[in-house]
Amino acid sequence: MKFVIFAMLAAVAAAAPDYTSHSREAAILRDDRVIEDDGTYNFNMESSNGIVVSESGAPGAEGAIASSGYFSYTSPEGVPVHVKFVADANGFQPESDLLPVAPAFPHPIPQFVLDQIAFAAEEDAARARGKSAPSGSYGSP
């Protein structure tokens, strides 16, 4: 009985995937960095496992760094991933064929809805100026 249990454990161990064949270490093939006194920079890196990164940037408004570049690698499923990006006052803006895209709005917005949105904006603007709401507002005689 002990032999059967030992044989089963050995079979399970032998059937386990070998994660050691995929090394987690990668050699850096290229690492170019240039940082100027004015805050501009360029960064290019490539590793032996196919990862490529390129980025450049410069100080923007109010000292924030505006940068752009790309990175690429191969996903665990074997799919090549290429991402271009801009990062500035508007945030991080990646572009890639692999990123999800929201579907197009299913139908046009009806005019009465657009009219109500415009009317609400007029009310808000009038309230901000300290005036009464425009005539024809809801609840007005």
N, C-alpha and C positions, 0 to 999 in steps of 0.2 A: 504494500500500500504506500509506504514511504517513497519507494522507487517511482511509482506512478505520479505522485504529487511532485516529486523532484523533476521528473521528465516533463510534466506539464509546465512547470515554472521555467524550465530551460527552453521549452518551445516558445513560450510567450516572450521571453527575453530575446530569443533569436529573431522573432518576428517583429520586434519593435523597430521603428525607423531609426536609421543611423544619422543623427544630426551632426555628427562630427565631420562628415564629408563636406559640409558647407562651412567653410571657415568664416568666422565673424571678423577676421582681420583683413584689412586691405592695405596695400601699399599706396602711398601718395606718389603719383607719377608727375604731377605738376602742381605747384603752389606758388603763384605769383601774386604779390600784394604790393600795392603802391598807395601810400597815404601822403597827401600833400599838406603843407602848412596851413592852407586855407580851408582844410576840412574835406576836400574832395578825395575820393578813393576809388581804386579799382581792385577787384579780387577775382582771381581765376584759379580753379582747383579741378584736378581730375584724379580719380583713384583707379586702382587696378580692377575693381569690381564694377566699373562702368558708370560710376557717379561723376557727373560733370556739373560744376557750378560756376557761373559768371555773374558778377554784380559790380555796378558802379554807382556812385552817389555823390551828392554835394549838399552843403548846408542850404536849407530853404528858408521859408518864412519863419521868423521868430526862433531861429536856431535849430529847427527840426531838420532832419536829414531826409532828402528826397532821393530815392534810389530806384534802380531798375536793373533787370537782368533776366536770367533764366537758370533753370536747373533741369537735369534729366537723369533718369536711372531706369532700371528694369524692375518691374514689380515682381513679387514672389510667384505670380502666375505666369511670368515670362512676357508681360506686356510692356513695351517701351513707353515710358512716361516722359513727356516734354512739357514744361510749364514756363511761360514767360510771365513776368510780373512787373508792376510798378507799385512802389510804396511811397506815398507822399501825404499831404494834408488830407486827402480823401481816403486814406487807409490803404490796406493791402489789396491790390487788384490783380489776381492771377488770371491767366488765359491759358486754356488747354482744351483739347478735344475730349479729354476724359472727365472734365468737370461737368456736373449736372447743370442743365439749363431749365429755367422755369418755362412752362408751356405758355404759348401766346394766350392773351386774354380771349376767352371764348366768344365774346360778342361785343359790339359797340355799346358804349354807355348811353342810355337814353337821354334825350335833351332835357326832360323834366328833372332828371337827377343832376345834370350839369348846372341847370338853372338854380336848383336848391343849394348846391355847393357854392355858387357865386353869391347867392343871397345871404348865406351864412357868413361868408367872408366879409360882405358889406356890413352886416350886423356887428361882427367882431371889430372891424375897423372903426365903426361909429362909436362903439362902446369904449374903445381905446382912446378915442379923441374926447370922450366925456359927453358925447351927444346922445340923443335918444336914437333908437333903432329906426331904420328907414321905413317909410310908410308901406303898408301892405304886409308888415311882419305878422307873424302868428300871434294871436292874442290881442291884436290891435283892433279897435272898432272900425 
